[in-house]
């Protein structure tokens, strides 16, 4: 959406920091932190850049900097940020130990194709209109609900829903949880 998320101080992070947790805000494409082109490079038919950016930073933390390991790395996102987390754990489930998805926008196709849902047609300016084939096919490639892998060990996930959220209906995270439970392996080796 081109919105900037600046680094800030929060007392709620202190207990984590005191326990040695590294806390990072990743400025993926689609945000406004690095200007208009950075924002444009994360929307429409470039949306996957957003997920690639998060995964690249996670690899950088684990492999290049060695600040953490895959068994200690977690990620969190809310609403459209929940989409980023859902798509990223589908793309690289082995990279994260845990994921928190707050009121995540994870059923992209079903939501975006229905213009009767409040706010949806306005979102076409950001995502594209899936009633057009090129956008439908592209969204289908990253929509978290539509891309859960079978037989794969996913990170432990906490999904939060809101009964009265005006943007993401409660059944989206419920549907994603059901998809993860159905498709994922039954072993919990991590």
Buried (B, 14 or more C-beta within 10 A) or exposed (E): BBEEEEEEEEEEEEEEEEEEEEEEEBBBBBBBBEEEEBBEBBBBEEBBBBBBBBBEBBBEBBEEEEEBEBEBBBBBBBBBBBBBBBBBBBBBBEBBBBBBBBBBBBBBBBBBBEEEBEEBBEBBEBBBBBEEEEBBEBBEEBBBBBBBBEEBBBBEBEBBBBEEBEBBBBEBBBBBBEBBEEBBEEEEEE
